[in-house]
Amino acid sequence: MSHKKTTHIIRPSFSSKRERGAALVVAIFIITVMAILAAIIARVLSISAAASVDEVYGTRALQAANSGVQVFTVDLIDAIEAESGNPTQACSNGLSDQTFQSPGLQNCTSNVSCTTTNYSEFGLTQFQITSVGQCTSANQQYSRVISVEVVDGHF
């Protein structure tokens, strides 16, 4: 008896071709979903970074306004003492604009205004001091406003 070697050729069946096509569709779907998720994450990170910058420059503008009020108040007290009894003149002669050069307040300014209300029946003068702090970064401008009251006289 002789043994014949038979060679079988294995050919892919129709169902195997469908499986390859389905795997390709699934792979494309997964790649698309991952790309969309990556784009969403990039957008969220970009928005978060912009919010952080806004917060930092908003805080700097607030500190510029605080600094403007403090400098003005010191100058106002000196002017009141120098004017000897004319607080309205002292308010109008005070420092109104200041540009800061310190590292934390670079590109920041403060604009301070002052109004007075005289309560002569009580021997008091009330000073309403308003400071607008502004900081600039690239094309953005950030500002904060502070208003304080100072009273000259004895209660």
C-alpha positions as CSV (number, residue, x, y, z in Angstrom):
1,M,0.0,0.0,0.0
2,S,1.3,3.3,-0.9
3,H,0.5,6.3,1.0
4,K,-0.3,9.3,-1.0
5,K,0.4,12.6,0.5
6,T,-2.5,14.8,0.1
7,T,-2.0,18.5,0.4
8,H,-4.8,20.5,1.6
9,I,-4.9,24.2,0.7
10,I,-6.6,26.2,3.4
11,R,-8.4,29.1,2.0
12,P,-10.0,31.7,4.1
13,S,-13.7,31.3,4.3
14,F,-16.2,34.0,3.7
15,S,-16.9,34.4,7.4
16,S,-13.2,35.0,8.2
17,K,-13.2,37.9,5.7
18,R,-16.2,39.4,7.5
19,E,-14.4,39.1,10.8
20,R,-11.5,41.0,9.4
21,G,-13.8,43.8,8.1
22,A,-15.6,44.0,11.4
23,A,-12.3,44.2,13.3
24,L,-11.3,47.1,11.0
25,V,-14.5,49.0,11.7
26,V,-14.1,48.4,15.5
27,A,-10.4,49.7,15.3
28,I,-11.5,52.8,13.4
29,F,-14.3,53.4,15.9
30,I,-11.9,53.1,18.8
31,I,-9.4,55.4,17.2
32,T,-12.1,58.0,16.5
33,V,-13.4,57.9,20.1
34,M,-9.9,58.2,21.5
35,A,-9.2,61.2,19.2
36,I,-12.4,62.9,20.4
37,L,-11.5,62.2,24.0
38,A,-8.0,63.7,23.5
39,A,-9.5,66.8,21.9
40,I,-11.9,67.2,24.8
41,I,-9.1,66.8,27.4
42,A,-6.9,69.3,25.5
43,R,-9.8,71.8,25.5
44,V,-10.5,71.4,29.2
45,L,-6.8,71.9,30.0
46,S,-6.7,75.0,27.9
47,I,-9.8,76.5,29.6
48,S,-8.3,75.6,33.0
49,A,-5.0,77.3,32.2
50,A,-6.8,80.4,31.0
51,A,-8.9,80.5,34.2
52,S,-5.7,80.3,36.2
53,V,-4.2,83.2,34.3
54,D,-7.4,85.2,34.9
55,E,-7.3,84.5,38.6
56,V,-3.6,85.5,38.9
57,Y,-4.0,88.8,37.1
58,G,-7.3,89.5,38.9
59,T,-5.5,89.1,42.2
60,R,-2.7,91.4,41.0
61,A,-5.2,94.0,40.0
62,L,-6.8,93.8,43.4
63,Q,-3.4,94.2,45.1
64,A,-2.7,97.2,42.8
65,A,-6.0,98.8,44.0
66,N,-5.0,98.0,47.6
67,S,-1.6,99.5,47.1
68,G,-3.1,102.6,45.5
69,V,-5.5,103.1,48.5
70,Q,-2.6,102.7,51.0
71,V,-0.3,105.1,49.3
72,F,-3.1,107.6,48.8
73,T,-4.2,107.3,52.5
74,V,-0.6,108.0,53.7
75,D,-0.3,111.0,51.4
76,L,-3.8,112.2,52.5
77,I,-2.9,112.1,56.2
78,D,0.3,114.0,55.4
79,A,-1.6,116.6,53.4
80,I,-4.3,117.0,56.1
81,E,-1.6,117.7,58.6
82,A,0.2,120.1,56.2
83,E,-3.0,122.0,55.1
84,S,-3.9,122.6,58.8
85,G,-7.7,122.4,58.6
86,N,-8.5,122.2,54.9
87,P,-9.4,118.5,54.3
88,T,-11.1,119.1,51.0
89,Q,-7.9,120.5,49.6
90,A,-5.9,117.6,51.0
91,C,-8.3,115.2,49.2
92,S,-8.0,116.9,45.8
93,N,-4.2,117.3,46.1
94,G,-3.5,113.6,46.8
95,L,-1.8,111.1,44.5
96,S,-4.3,110.0,41.8
97,D,-2.3,107.7,39.4
98,Q,0.4,105.2,40.2
99,T,2.3,102.8,38.0
100,F,4.0,99.9,39.9
101,Q,7.5,98.7,39.1
102,S,7.7,95.9,41.7
103,P,8.0,92.3,40.3
104,G,4.6,91.3,41.5
105,L,2.8,94.3,40.1
106,Q,4.6,94.9,36.8
107,N,2.2,96.2,34.1
108,C,-0.2,97.2,36.8
109,T,-1.5,100.7,37.7
110,S,-3.9,102.2,40.2
111,N,-6.1,105.3,39.7
112,V,-7.3,106.7,42.9
113,S,-10.1,109.3,43.4
114,C,-11.3,111.0,46.6
115,T,-14.4,112.8,47.6
116,T,-15.2,114.5,50.9
117,T,-18.3,114.9,53.0
118,N,-18.1,117.5,55.7
119,Y,-20.0,116.9,58.9
120,S,-19.2,120.2,60.5
121,E,-21.9,119.8,63.2
122,F,-19.8,116.8,64.5
123,G,-16.4,118.2,63.6
124,L,-15.8,115.4,61.1
125,T,-14.8,115.1,57.5
126,Q,-15.4,111.8,55.7
127,F,-13.1,110.9,52.8
128,Q,-14.5,108.4,50.3
129,I,-11.4,106.9,48.6
130,T,-11.9,104.7,45.5
131,S,-9.1,102.9,43.8
132,V,-9.2,101.1,40.5
133,G,-6.4,98.6,40.0
134,Q,-5.6,97.5,36.5
135,C,-3.2,95.0,35.1
136,T,-2.5,94.2,31.5
137,S,-1.3,90.9,30.1
138,A,-1.0,90.5,26.3
139,N,-4.4,91.6,25.0
140,Q,-6.2,91.2,28.2
141,Q,-6.9,93.9,30.8
142,Y,-7.9,93.0,34.4
143,S,-9.3,95.5,36.9
144,R,-10.6,95.5,40.4
145,V,-12.2,98.4,42.4
146,I,-11.8,99.1,46.1
147,S,-13.6,101.8,48.0
148,V,-12.7,102.8,51.6
149,E,-13.8,105.5,53.9
150,V,-11.5,107.5,56.2
151,V,-12.7,109.9,58.8
152,D,-10.8,112.9,60.0
153,G,-11.9,114.1,63.5
154,H,-12.8,112.8,66.9
155,F,-15.9,110.8,67.8
